[in-house]
């Protein structure tokens, strides 16, 4: 597509004539479950309900839950003894559960089941005597939680170059990965690890979650047709940042935004088509607001581009599932 083809002009900046909405986008089953856990905990036990870390990595979701009665803390020692406390979707190390028990907290675990799967794999590999290579981003809460499951057995790497340098000799080696990584880059890392050690073991099923893969596939599809791609998601959201990187790798100008207030009109100069997607922790109402921003500027053509249909839902914790059924 030639930049600017079909665009209309308002002043010095062109306004696109078409929006492409990636599908699937937005909430995954793990995020939907985590947010619902906090809401149902508030409804059942009353406010405040304390939440360790951001329940999901999206500032708009955090602010919405704060307005409903959630209080977000960094660590459990900030929570009054005996209070109801929700652990975030990213998972925690075993010592966090121990700290909750020691303080007499009523702990509700909102860890995504797909993250729990990685924890189980790490514990199994460590129990069976493997040295574990964890593919992930240093400092990410999910990585911290996974490393806590087998701290003496795990080495963290985050790039193909690090895969070439990590020690792989001297015994049994296995790998696991963070669930929200770039699919293409993670595959390259695994290929390099296997080239160096063909006997390396991996999980029975890949660790990158279905939603991460689906959203990256969808953003690839719209990036091939768009001049600009806007990814709705917070800067601390790993999966949202990967979406922007994927779109950029295909030649689209790509920007990560929390909401419509962060759009700079200069980004749209020369763009006839704008693609829009949202990370797995971004609610659909943020997408609606971004679309409304464009409609207010005269964009009337909005096309949803569906790559795959998702129908995944994770069960709530037992103590809250009864309320959901009622």
C-alpha positions in Angstrom: 0.0 0.0 0.0 1.4 3.4 -0.9 1.4 5.8 2.1 -1.4 8.3 2.0 -3.5 6.6 -0.7 -7.1 7.4 -0.1 -6.4 9.6 2.9 -8.3 12.8 3.5 -6.6 16.0 4.7 -7.5 18.2 7.7 -4.9 20.9 8.0 -1.3 19.7 7.7 -2.1 16.2 9.0 -3.9 13.5 7.0 -6.8 11.6 8.6 -7.0 7.9 7.7 -10.1 6.6 6.0 -10.1 3.1 7.3 -9.6 1.2 10.6 -8.7 -2.4 10.8 -9.6 -4.1 14.1 -7.6 -7.2 14.9 -9.5 -10.2 16.2 -8.8 -11.7 18.6 -7.6 -8.8 20.8 -8.0 -7.7 24.4 -8.7 -9.8 27.4 -7.6 -13.4 27.5 -9.2 -16.0 29.7 -6.6 -15.6 32.4 -7.0 -11.9 32.6 -10.8 -12.1 32.5 -10.7 -14.6 35.4 -8.3 -12.5 37.5 -10.4 -9.3 37.1 -13.6 -11.3 37.9 -11.9 -12.7 41.0 -11.2 -9.3 42.4 -14.7 -8.0 41.6 -16.3 -11.1 43.2 -14.1 -11.0 46.2 -15.2 -7.3 46.8 -18.8 -8.3 46.4 -18.6 -11.3 48.8 -16.2 -10.0 51.5 -16.7 -6.2 51.2 -14.1 -3.6 50.6 -11.3 -3.2 50.9 -9.8 -6.3 49.2 -6.1 -6.1 48.9 -4.3 -7.1 45.7 -0.6 -7.9 45.6 1.0 -6.1 42.6 -1.2 -5.1 39.7 -3.8 -7.8 39.2 -3.0 -7.5 35.4 -0.6 -5.1 33.7 -3.1 -2.4 32.7 -3.4 0.9 34.5 -7.0 1.5 33.4 -8.0 -1.9 34.9 -6.2 -1.1 38.1 -7.9 2.3 38.5 -11.3 0.8 37.7 -10.8 -1.8 40.4 -9.6 0.8 42.9 -12.8 2.7 42.4 -14.7 -0.5 43.2 -12.8 -1.1 46.5 -9.5 -2.8 45.7 -6.3 -1.6 47.3 -3.1 -2.5 45.5 0.1 -3.2 47.4 3.6 -4.2 46.4 4.1 -6.8 49.2 2.0 -8.7 51.7 3.6 -6.9 54.7 1.6 -3.9 53.7 -1.7 -5.8 54.2 -3.4 -5.8 57.6 -3.3 -9.2 59.3 -6.3 -11.4 58.4 -7.4 -9.2 55.4 -8.7 -10.7 52.2 -5.9 -10.6 49.6 -5.7 -11.5 45.9 -2.5 -12.6 44.3 -2.1 -11.4 40.7 -2.5 -13.3 37.5 1.3 -13.5 37.0 2.0 -16.0 39.7 4.2 -15.8 42.7 7.1 -17.7 44.3 6.3 -20.2 47.1 7.6 -17.9 49.8 4.7 -15.5 49.1 2.2 -18.1 50.0 4.1 -18.8 53.2 4.1 -15.1 54.0 0.4 -15.0 53.5 -0.1 -17.9 55.9 2.2 -16.4 58.5 0.2 -13.2 58.5 -3.1 -15.0 58.7 -4.3 -13.5 55.4 -7.3 -14.8 53.5 -5.5 -15.4 50.3 -7.3 -15.9 46.9 -5.0 -17.0 44.1 -5.7 -15.4 40.7 -2.7 -16.9 39.0 -3.4 -17.7 35.4 -3.7 -21.5 35.0 -1.3 -21.4 32.1 1.3 -19.7 34.3 0.6 -22.4 36.9 1.4 -25.0 34.2 4.9 -23.5 33.8 5.4 -23.6 37.5 4.5 -27.3 37.6 6.9 -28.0 34.7 9.8 -26.1 36.4 9.2 -28.1 39.7 9.0 -31.4 37.8 12.2 -30.8 35.8 14.0 -29.7 39.0 12.8 -32.7 40.9 14.1 -35.0 38.1 17.5 -33.5 38.3 17.5 -31.1 35.2 19.3 -27.8 34.9 16.5 -25.5 33.6 16.8 -22.7 31.1 14.0 -20.2 31.5 13.3 -18.1 28.5 11.9 -14.8 29.7 12.4 -11.1 30.6 14.4 -10.3 33.7 12.4 -8.6 36.4 9.0 -9.6 35.0 6.7 -10.8 37.8 5.9 -14.0 36.0 9.6 -14.8 35.6 10.2 -14.0 39.3 7.5 -16.4 40.3 8.7 -19.2 38.1 12.3 -18.9 39.2 11.1 -19.1 42.8 9.8 -22.6 42.2 13.4 -24.0 41.6 15.8 -21.2 42.4 18.9 -23.5 42.5 18.1 -25.0 39.1 17.1 -22.2 36.8 19.2 -20.0 34.5 17.3 -17.1 32.9 18.0 -16.1 29.2 16.1 -13.5 27.2 17.5 -13.5 23.6 18.9 -15.7 20.9 22.4 -14.3 21.7 22.0 -15.5 25.3 20.9 -18.9 24.0 24.3 -19.2 22.3 26.2 -18.4 25.5 24.3 -20.2 28.3 26.1 -23.3 29.6 24.4 -26.5 28.4 27.0 -29.1 29.2 27.5 -31.5 32.0 24.1 -33.1 32.6 20.4 -33.1 31.9 19.0 -29.8 30.5 15.4 -28.6 30.0 13.8 -25.4 29.0 10.5 -23.6 29.9 9.4 -20.1 28.9 7.4 -17.1 30.0 3.9 -17.2 28.6 3.8 -13.8 27.0 6.9 -13.7 24.7 7.3 -13.1 21.0 6.4 -16.4 19.4 9.0 -16.0 16.6 11.8 -14.9 18.8 11.1 -17.7 21.3 11.1 -20.3 18.6 14.5 -19.0 17.4 15.9 -19.2 21.0 14.6 -22.8 21.3 16.1 -23.7 17.9 19.5 -22.4 19.0 19.3 -24.3 22.3 18.4 -27.5 20.4 21.3 -26.9 17.9 23.7 -26.8 20.8 22.2 -29.6 22.8 19.8 -31.9 20.8 19.0 -33.8 24.0 17.5 -30.7 25.7 14.0 -31.4 27.0 11.0 -29.1 26.7 7.5 -29.0 28.1 4.9 -31.5 26.6 3.1 -28.4 25.2 4.6 -25.1 24.5 4.5 -22.5 27.2 3.6 -19.4 25.2 -0.1 -19.1 25.8 -2.8 -19.4 23.2 -3.9 -15.8 23.6 -0.4 -14.4 23.0 0.0 -16.5 19.9 -3.4 -15.6 18.6 -3.0 -11.9 19.1 0.4 -11.9 17.5 -1.0 -13.8 14.5 -3.9 -11.2 14.3 -1.6 -8.2 14.5 0.6 -9.7 11.7 -2.5 -9.8 9.5 -3.5 -6.2 10.0 0.1 -4.9 9.9 0.4 -6.2 6.3 -2.5 -4.0 5.3 -2.0 -0.9 7.5 0.3 2.1 7.5 0.1 2.6 11.2 -0.7 0.1 14.0 -1.9 1.2 17.4 -1.5 -1.3 20.2 -3.7 -0.5 23.3 -1.9 -1.6 26.4 0.3 -0.4 29.3 4.0 0.0 29.0 4.6 -2.8 31.7 2.5 -5.3 29.7 4.9 -7.8 28.1 2.4 -9.2 25.6 1.3 -5.7 24.5 4.9 -4.6 23.9 5.4 -7.7 21.8 2.4 -6.8 19.6 3.9 -3.4 18.8 7.3 -5.1 18.0 5.6 -7.6 15.7 3.8 -4.9 13.8 6.9 -2.9 13.5 8.9 -5.9 12.2 6.4 -6.0 9.3 7.0 -2.4 8.3 4.1 -0.7 9.9 4.6 2.4 12.1 3.6 1.0 15.5 2.8 2.7 18.8 1.8 1.5 22.2 -0.8 3.6 23.9 -2.8 3.3 27.2 -5.8 5.0 25.7 -7.0 7.5 23.1 -5.5 10.5 25.0 -2.0 9.4 24.0 -2.5 9.3 20.3 -0.4 12.0 18.5 -2.1 13.1 15.3 1.4 13.5 13.6 1.7 9.7 13.8 -1.1 9.5 11.2 0.4 11.7 8.6 0.3 9.9 5.3 -1.7 7.0 6.7 -4.7 5.8 4.8 -5.3 2.7 7.0 -4.7 2.3 10.7 -4.7 -1.1 12.4 -5.9 -1.3 16.0 -5.3 -4.1 18.5 -5.1 -4.5 22.3 -3.0 -6.5 24.6 -4.4 -9.4 26.6 -4.8 -7.2 29.7 -6.6 -4.3 28.0 -10.4 -4.2 28.2 -12.6 -3.8 25.1 -14.0 -0.4 26.3 -10.5 1.1 25.7 -10.8 -0.1 22.1 -14.2 1.5 21.8 -12.8 4.8 23.0 -10.0 4.7 20.4 -12.4 3.9 17.6 -14.7 6.8 18.8 -11.6 9.1 18.7 -11.2 8.2 15.0 -14.9 8.5 14.2 -15.0 12.0 15.7 -12.3 12.9 13.1 -14.4 11.6 10.2 -13.2 8.0 9.9 -16.3 5.9 9.0 -14.9 2.6 7.6 -14.2 0.1 10.3 -13.4 -3.5 9.4 -12.8 -6.3 11.9 -10.2 -8.8 10.7 -10.8 -12.1 12.4 -7.9 -14.6 12.3 -9.2 -17.1 14.8 -12.2 -17.3 17.2 -11.4 -17.9 20.8 -13.7 -19.8 23.2 -11.6 -20.3 26.3 -12.7 -19.8 29.9 -11.0 -20.7 33.1 -12.9 -21.8 36.3 -13.0 -19.4 39.2 -11.6 -20.5 42.7 -14.2 -22.7 44.4 -15.1 -20.1 47.1 -16.1 -17.6 44.4 -17.5 -20.1 41.8 -20.6 -20.6 43.9 -21.4 -16.9 43.7 -20.8 -17.0 39.9 -23.3 -19.8 39.5 -25.9 -18.0 41.7 
